[in-house]
Amino acid sequence: MIMIQSHLIANLPDTPVYQDPSDEGLPIASVSKGSWLGVVKRQGDWIQVIGIDCEGWVKKADVEALPPLALHVVWTPGKPIAYMHLPHAS
C-alpha cells in the first residue's frame, strides 16, 4: 500500500520524472506544469511521487507544495478522475 504524505504540483512546463533518485539516465515520463503529484518519500533533493499517469522520482526544485485545500478532484462519468490545482486569489 502506498501512503501519500502530502501534495505537490509540477512547476516546469515538462517536469521530468525519473526511475531512481538520480538524473543520470533519461526521464521515464514528464508531467506538465500544474499537474498534481502525491509525495510517497523524500530523499535529499529528491522526492518519490505518484501521479495520475506515472510514478517515480522528481527533483525537489522542480515541484512546489500544494496545500490540501487547493486540491480539487474533477470526475466526469466514463472518464478517469482528474486532479486540478486552483490557485488562491490574491
C-alpha positions in Angstrom: 0.0 0.0 0.0 1.3 3.5 -0.9 0.7 6.2 1.6 0.6 9.8 0.2 2.2 12.1 2.7 1.4 15.4 1.1 0.6 17.1 -2.2 2.8 18.9 -4.8 2.4 20.4 -8.2 4.9 20.4 -11.0 6.4 23.8 -11.7 8.1 23.2 -15.0 6.4 23.0 -18.4 7.6 19.4 -18.7 8.7 18.3 -15.3 10.9 15.2 -15.7 10.1 12.0 -13.6 13.0 9.6 -13.2 13.1 5.8 -12.3 15.6 6.4 -9.5 16.6 9.4 -7.4 19.3 10.3 -10.0 19.2 12.3 -13.2 22.0 10.3 -14.8 19.5 8.5 -17.1 16.7 9.7 -19.3 13.4 10.6 -17.6 10.8 7.8 -17.7 8.0 10.4 -18.0 7.2 14.0 -17.7 4.3 15.9 -16.2 3.0 19.3 -17.3 3.2 22.4 -15.1 0.4 22.5 -12.5 0.0 18.7 -12.5 -0.8 17.1 -9.2 1.8 14.7 -7.6 1.5 12.8 -4.3 4.5 12.6 -2.1 5.5 9.0 -1.2 9.0 9.5 0.2 11.7 12.2 0.4 15.4 11.5 0.0 17.8 14.5 0.0 17.0 16.7 -3.0 14.7 14.0 -4.5 11.0 13.2 -3.9 9.4 9.9 -4.8 5.9 10.7 -6.2 2.9 9.1 -7.6 0.9 11.0 -10.3 -2.2 10.3 -12.4 -0.2 8.8 -15.2 3.2 7.9 -13.7 5.2 7.3 -10.6 8.9 7.8 -9.9 11.3 10.5 -8.6 11.4 14.3 -9.2 13.9 16.9 -8.1 12.7 19.0 -5.2 13.4 22.2 -7.1 11.0 21.1 -9.9 7.9 21.0 -7.7 6.1 23.1 -5.2 4.0 22.4 -2.1 0.2 22.3 -2.6 -2.0 23.0 0.4 -4.7 20.3 0.7 -7.5 22.8 0.4 -6.2 23.9 -3.0 -6.5 20.3 -4.4 -9.7 19.7 -6.3 -11.0 16.5 -7.9 -13.0 16.5 -11.1 -14.8 13.5 -12.3 -16.9 13.0 -15.4 -18.7 9.7 -15.7 -16.8 7.3 -18.0 -13.6 9.2 -17.7 -10.7 8.9 -15.1 -10.5 11.1 -12.1 -8.6 14.3 -12.7 -6.9 16.5 -10.1 -6.5 20.2 -10.6 -4.9 23.0 -8.7 -7.0 26.1 -8.2 -4.7 29.0 -7.2 -5.8 31.2 -4.4 -7.0 34.7 -5.4 -4.7 37.5 -4.4 
